[in-house]
Amino acid sequence: MTMQQANSTKTISRDADAPLWLQLKSILQGQIQSGELQPDTRLYSEHELCRMYGISRTVVREALNELVHDRFIYRIQGKGTFISGRKEEQDFAGSNIGFSGEMIGKGREVITRILKQSLAKPGSRERRMLRLDARQSVVKIQRLMVIDDQARMLVDMAFPADLVSGFENVNLKNRSIYDILKRRYGLAPTSSERWIEAILPTKKQAAYLNVAEGTPLLGIESCAYLSDGRAFEYYYGIHRSDISRLHFSFR
């Protein structure tokens, strides 16, 4: 659809009771809901919208901010504003198969980029969750999960080094960590605890996930346990809640 076609569909009236920004929001929201504006396509720029409707950039920004808040559109830093699609559900009902295992099971293309992998001293949170003392070491892993060419989750993990000797040197690219832990070390989680919080990513985290720095995301913290009750995995994942949502099931 061209700008001229979009502009001829509905106009903004300065004599209407509704404020200008709300009129623009209603027009764009209607185009999204009707399918005129397709998911994941780029929305008109602020300059284009100003020209199309004869309104100020302040009015355009207020309308766009409301559409972002209502999740009809999303912003990608350095690229522009895009139409939101139907959010994909990610099961989060206590499964221990891992994010990549779940996505592969759905037939998705999963690429795992290893950003860090090293033997190190645990941070205070890792030490407390894994019940370690200051002398013990952990294997730390940071991974970026990319699903169908779209960055989806940034994950930091830590494992007690005495349980996973040499794990810092294992090739993890595009491989399931849980599968490696089971096959190489005989380790498999039998239970876990998880906590979820709303977060704003740091500049570096936002760059990895290809979102604007102020985009609200979900922080998912987890601790997994072996059958004897020992904590063996600390996990913190930053989840792109702008393009998918978590599904919980309680029985």
Buried (B, 14 or more C-beta within 10 A) or exposed (E): EEEEEBBEEBEBEEEEEEEBBBBBBBBBBEBBEEEBBEEEEEBBEBEBBBEBBEBEEEBBBBBBBBBBEEBBBBBBBEEEBBBBEEEBEBBBEEEBBBBBBBBBEEEEEBBBBBEEBEBBBBBEEBBEBBEBEEEBBBBBBBBBBBBEEBBBBBBBBBBBBEBBEEBBEBEBEEEBBBBBBEEEBEBBBEEBEBEBEEBEBEEEBBBBBBBBEEBBBBBBBBBBBBEEEEBBBBBBBBBBBBBBBBEEEEE
